[in-house]
Amino acid sequence: MTTHTPQLLYFQVPANEQMQLESHRLAYYQWGDQHAKHLVICVHGLTRQGRDFDVLAQCLLKAYAEKGESVQVICPDVAGRGRSDWLMNAMSYQVPSYAYGLKQLMDQLSLQVGANAIDWVGTSMGGLIGMLVCGLEAFKLNVPVRRLVLNDVGPVVQWVFIERLKTYLGTGERFEREELGIQKLAEVSKSFGPHTHEQWVALSRPMLKKLSDDEWIFHYDPKIAEPIKQMTVESSKAAEQIMWSIYDQIGCETLLIRGSNSDLLRPEDAQLMCSRGPKPAFYGVEGVGHAPTLVQEDQLQRLMEFLV
C-alpha cells in the first residue's frame, strides 16, 4: 500500500455559553484530496487520538482511487487529546461538547468544498459522538451523515467497563523512556487483541508526548477522567435511556462492529441494536475485546465493503 502523509491542520471551535464551553483549537489530520466533495470523518475512543486511523485512511484513499473517485479523510484529535487544546472546565469533557465541536468543524469543511457526502467512523467514544450527530437535531451536520460505523459501542456502556476505566484513566503517569510508555499501553490495551510489534508501535507512538529526554507522558489532559469519576450506576442508567432514544432517531445506513470479548458492548445489547433504530448490519470480530483497532486485514475489508 502506498504510504501517504496526512496534513496536520487546526480549527477554532467557537465558544458555546449554553454549554459553558470556551473557544478552543481542534487539531485534525487531513488525508487525501482536500478539494474532494466526499468526506469521511474517523473519530477515536476516550483516551486515543487521530493517528489511530492512519491505516484505515490509507486503505480508503486506495479503494476510492481504484474506483476513480477522490475522497478526503478527516481524523480529529478530540478536545483534550493529541494536538488539540485542553479545556479549562474538566466537566466540559463530555460527549455533547465533542459533538458540538466536531459539527462546527465538519460544517465548515463541507461548506468549503461543497460536500455531497459525509461518512462517520466512530470507535467507542467516537461512536457515541456519531450517534448524537446522526440522531439529535441540535448536532446534525449541514450535509447529513450518509453511512455510520459504530465500532464496539452502543447506547449501553457496561458499568464493569466504567470501573475498569477508573483504575487507570487520568493518573498522570510519567515514563523515563518512550518504550516504557509503549509497554504500559500494551498492558492497559490487551483487549485490542493480537497485533504485530510494528502495528503496536505505530498505534502507541502518537499516544506519548515527550517533555524532555527522560520524561514522557500520555498525550491527553488527565482531567478527561473527571466526568467518568463522577459517574454513578444511577447516572449511567439515566444516560443509557437518553442514548437509546437518540439511537432510535438515527436513519442513516449503519454498520455495528463488536469485539467478541468486549466488556463495553454485550452480545444482547448488540442484538437489540440490530432490531431497532437504524437496524445496522453487524460484524463480529473474533478474539478481540474493546475495541477492534481497524488495522487488521479482515476488519479493513469489511469496512471497505460498507464505505466504498
C-alpha positions in Angstrom: 0.0 0.0 0.0 1.3 3.5 -0.9 2.1 5.5 2.2 0.7 8.9 2.3 1.4 11.6 5.0 -1.5 13.5 6.4 -1.6 17.2 6.8 -2.0 18.5 10.4 -4.5 21.3 10.4 -6.3 23.3 13.1 -9.8 24.7 13.5 -11.0 27.2 16.1 -14.2 25.9 17.7 -16.4 28.9 18.7 -17.4 29.2 22.4 -20.8 28.0 23.5 -22.1 29.8 26.6 -25.1 27.5 27.0 -22.7 24.5 27.2 -20.2 26.6 29.3 -17.6 25.7 26.7 -14.8 28.1 25.9 -13.4 28.6 22.3 -10.7 26.1 21.7 -8.4 24.9 19.0 -9.1 21.5 17.5 -6.4 19.6 15.7 -7.2 17.3 12.8 -5.3 15.2 10.3 -6.4 15.6 6.7 -5.7 12.7 4.3 -6.2 12.8 0.5 -7.6 15.4 -1.8 -8.5 18.5 0.3 -10.9 19.6 -2.5 -12.8 16.2 -2.6 -16.6 16.6 -2.0 -16.8 13.3 -0.2 -15.6 13.4 3.4 -15.0 10.5 5.8 -14.5 11.5 9.4 -12.9 9.0 11.7 -13.3 9.7 15.5 -11.3 7.9 18.1 -12.0 6.5 21.6 -11.8 8.1 25.0 -8.0 8.1 25.6 -6.9 7.8 21.9 -6.1 10.3 19.1 -6.5 10.9 15.4 -3.4 8.9 14.3 -5.3 5.7 15.3 -6.8 5.8 11.8 -3.6 6.0 9.7 -4.0 2.5 8.2 -7.8 2.9 7.6 -7.3 6.4 5.9 -4.7 5.0 3.5 -6.9 2.0 2.8 -9.8 4.3 2.0 -7.7 6.5 -0.3 -6.5 3.5 -2.2 -10.0 1.9 -2.5 -11.5 5.2 -3.8 -8.6 5.8 -6.2 -9.2 2.4 -7.7 -12.8 3.5 -8.4 -11.5 6.7 -10.0 -13.0 8.8 -7.2 -11.5 11.2 -4.8 -12.1 11.4 -1.0 -10.7 13.2 1.9 -10.4 11.5 5.3 -10.5 13.7 8.4 -9.1 12.3 11.7 -9.5 14.8 14.6 -7.8 14.8 18.0 -10.9 15.4 20.1 -10.6 18.3 22.6 -8.1 17.5 25.4 -6.2 14.9 23.3 -3.2 14.9 21.0 -2.5 18.3 19.4 -5.9 19.8 20.4 -6.3 22.3 23.2 -7.0 21.2 26.8 -10.3 22.6 28.2 -10.4 24.8 31.3 -13.5 23.2 32.7 -13.0 19.5 33.3 -16.7 18.9 33.2 -16.7 20.1 29.5 -15.0 16.8 28.7 -18.3 15.2 27.7 -19.9 13.8 24.5 -22.2 16.8 23.8 -19.3 19.2 23.9 -17.3 17.0 21.5 -20.3 16.6 19.2 -20.7 20.4 19.1 -17.0 21.0 18.2 -17.0 18.3 15.5 -20.2 19.6 14.0 -18.6 23.1 13.7 -15.5 21.6 12.0 -17.4 19.4 9.6 -19.9 22.1 8.6 -17.0 24.4 7.9 -15.2 21.8 5.8 -18.3 20.7 3.9 -19.1 24.4 3.1 -15.5 24.9 1.8 -15.7 22.1 -0.7 -19.4 21.9 -1.4 -19.5 18.4 0.1 -22.0 15.9 -1.3 -21.4 13.0 1.1 -20.1 12.5 4.6 -19.4 9.2 6.3 -18.7 8.7 10.0 -16.4 6.0 11.5 -16.6 6.1 15.3 -14.6 3.9 17.7 -16.1 3.7 21.2 -16.5 7.4 22.3 -16.2 8.4 18.6 -19.3 6.2 18.0 -21.2 7.9 20.8 -20.4 11.3 19.3 -21.5 9.9 15.9 -24.9 8.8 17.5 -25.5 12.4 18.7 -24.5 13.8 15.3 -26.9 11.4 13.5 -29.7 11.2 15.9 -30.1 14.6 17.7 -31.4 17.6 15.7 -29.1 20.1 17.6 -25.9 18.3 16.4 -26.9 17.2 12.9 -24.5 18.2 10.2 -25.5 20.6 7.4 -24.6 17.7 5.0 -26.2 14.7 6.8 -24.1 11.6 7.5 -24.7 9.0 4.8 -23.1 6.0 6.4 -22.3 5.5 10.1 -19.8 2.9 11.6 -20.2 2.2 15.3 -17.1 0.4 16.4 -17.8 -1.6 19.6 -20.2 0.9 21.1 -23.9 1.5 21.6 -26.4 3.2 23.9 -25.4 0.9 26.8 -21.9 1.3 28.4 -21.4 -1.5 30.9 -20.6 -0.4 34.5 -17.8 -3.0 34.6 -16.1 -1.1 31.7 -16.5 2.2 33.5 -15.0 0.7 36.7 -12.0 -0.6 34.6 -11.5 2.9 33.2 -11.4 4.4 36.6 -8.4 2.2 37.5 -6.0 3.8 35.0 -7.6 7.0 33.5 -6.0 10.3 34.3 -3.3 9.1 36.7 -0.8 11.4 35.1 1.9 8.7 34.8 5.4 9.7 33.7 7.9 7.5 31.9 11.7 7.7 31.7 11.7 6.2 28.2 9.2 6.0 25.3 9.5 2.2 25.4 8.2 2.1 29.0 5.1 4.1 27.9 4.5 1.7 25.0 4.8 -1.2 27.4 2.2 0.4 29.8 -0.1 1.0 26.8 0.2 -2.7 25.9 -0.8 -3.6 29.5 -4.0 -1.5 29.6 -4.9 -2.3 26.0 -4.7 -6.1 26.0 -8.3 -6.2 24.9 -7.3 -4.7 21.5 -6.3 -8.3 20.5 -3.2 -9.6 18.8 -1.0 -7.2 16.8 2.4 -7.4 15.3 5.2 -5.5 17.1 5.2 -2.9 14.2 1.4 -2.4 14.4 1.6 -1.9 18.1 4.4 0.6 18.0 2.6 2.5 15.2 -0.6 2.6 17.4 1.3 3.6 20.5 3.9 6.3 19.5 1.3 9.1 18.9 -0.1 8.3 22.4 3.0 9.6 24.1 4.3 13.1 24.5 7.9 13.9 25.1 8.6 16.5 27.8 12.4 16.0 27.9 15.0 13.3 27.1 14.0 11.3 30.1 10.3 12.2 30.6 7.3 11.1 28.6 3.6 11.4 29.4 0.4 10.3 27.8 -0.9 12.8 25.2 -4.2 13.6 26.9 -5.3 16.0 29.7 -5.6 13.9 32.9 -8.8 16.0 33.6 -10.7 14.0 30.9 -11.1 11.5 33.8 -13.2 13.8 36.0 -16.7 13.3 34.4 -16.0 9.5 34.4 -15.0 9.6 38.1 -18.3 11.4 39.0 -20.4 8.8 37.2 -22.6 6.5 39.4 -24.6 3.5 38.5 -27.8 5.7 38.6 -26.4 8.4 36.3 -25.1 5.7 33.9 -28.6 4.2 33.7 -30.2 7.6 33.1 -27.7 8.3 30.3 -28.5 4.9 28.8 -32.2 5.8 28.4 -31.3 9.1 26.7 -28.8 7.3 24.3 -31.5 4.7 23.3 -33.9 7.5 22.4 -31.2 9.2 20.4 -30.2 5.9 18.7 -33.8 5.3 17.7 -33.7 8.6 15.7 -30.8 7.5 13.5 -31.9 7.0 10.0 -28.7 6.5 8.0 -27.2 3.3 6.8 -25.2 1.8 9.8 -22.6 -0.9 10.5 -22.2 -2.1 14.0 -18.8 -3.8 14.8 -18.4 -5.8 18.0 -15.3 -7.4 19.5 -16.4 -10.9 20.6 -14.8 -10.4 24.1 -16.0 -6.8 24.6 -16.7 -5.7 28.1 -18.4 -2.5 26.9 -20.9 -3.9 24.4 -22.7 -7.1 25.5 -24.0 -9.5 22.8 -27.6 -9.0 23.9 -27.3 -5.2 23.6 -25.7 -5.6 20.1 -28.6 -7.8 19.2 -31.2 -5.3 20.4 -29.4 -2.5 18.5 -29.8 -4.6 15.3 -33.5 -4.8 15.8 -34.3 -1.1 16.3 -33.2 2.4 15.3 -31.1 2.2 12.1 -31.1 -1.6 12.3 -27.4 -1.9 11.4 -25.6 -4.5 9.6 -23.5 -6.5 12.1 -19.9 -7.6 12.0 -18.3 -9.6 14.9 -14.5 -9.7 15.4 -13.3 -12.9 17.0 -10.6 -12.9 19.6 -10.8 -9.2 20.3 -12.4 -7.2 23.2 -12.9 -3.5 23.4 -12.2 -2.3 20.8 -11.1 -3.5 17.3 -8.3 -1.2 16.1 -9.4 -1.4 12.4 -5.8 -2.1 11.3 -6.2 -5.8 10.5 -7.0 -7.1 7.0 -10.3 -8.7 7.8 -11.6 -5.6 9.6 -10.4 -3.3 6.8 -12.0 -5.5 4.2 -15.4 -5.3 5.9 -15.1 -1.5 6.3 -14.3 -1.1 2.6 -17.4 -3.2 1.6 -19.5 -0.9 3.7 -17.9 2.5 3.0 -16.7 2.3 -0.6 
